């Protein structure tokens, strides 16, 4: 017997429905600030180095976040598609 799947949160569905360019425009500044604070606080980097590291690491983190969002949305759509059941 298969357990019923619950619907994902509406915020997640809204995020996945956004254009990738909009996702990048939202995610990059947020990730930059988080990574900047990470480098300033726990990693104890000077301001200039923290800014550079924040910019540097925000680029691949944004790409990974957007790619993961697109892939998860694609998997969810494929799992609902009745043509994908092998018949």
NORGIVEN-V121917 format. One record per residue. N is the residue number from 1. RES is the residue in three letters. PSI is psi as a letter, one per 30 degrees, with the letter a starting at -180 (* if undefined). Layout:
n/res/psi
N/RES/PSI
N/RES/PSI
This chain:
n/res/psi
1/UNK/k
2/UNK/k
3/UNK/k
4/UNK/k
5/UNK/k
6/UNK/l
7/UNK/k
8/UNK/l
9/UNK/k
10/UNK/e
11/UNK/e
12/UNK/e
13/UNK/e
14/UNK/e
15/UNK/e
16/UNK/f
17/UNK/f
18/UNK/l
19/UNK/k
20/UNK/e
21/UNK/e
22/UNK/e
23/UNK/e
24/UNK/e
25/UNK/f
26/UNK/e
27/UNK/e
28/UNK/e
29/UNK/e
30/UNK/e
31/UNK/e
32/UNK/e
33/UNK/e
34/UNK/e
35/UNK/e
36/UNK/e
37/UNK/e
38/UNK/e
39/UNK/e
40/UNK/e
41/UNK/d
42/UNK/e
43/UNK/f
44/UNK/h
45/UNK/l
46/UNK/l
47/UNK/e
48/UNK/e
49/UNK/e
50/UNK/e
51/UNK/e
52/UNK/e
53/UNK/e
54/UNK/e
55/UNK/e
56/UNK/e
57/UNK/f
58/UNK/f
59/UNK/e
60/UNK/e
61/UNK/e
62/UNK/e
63/UNK/e
64/UNK/e
65/UNK/e
66/UNK/e
67/UNK/e
68/UNK/e
69/UNK/e
70/UNK/e
71/UNK/e
72/UNK/e
73/UNK/e
74/UNK/e
75/UNK/e
76/UNK/e
77/UNK/e
78/UNK/e
79/UNK/f
80/UNK/f
81/UNK/j
82/UNK/f
83/UNK/f
84/UNK/g
85/UNK/g
86/UNK/g
87/UNK/*
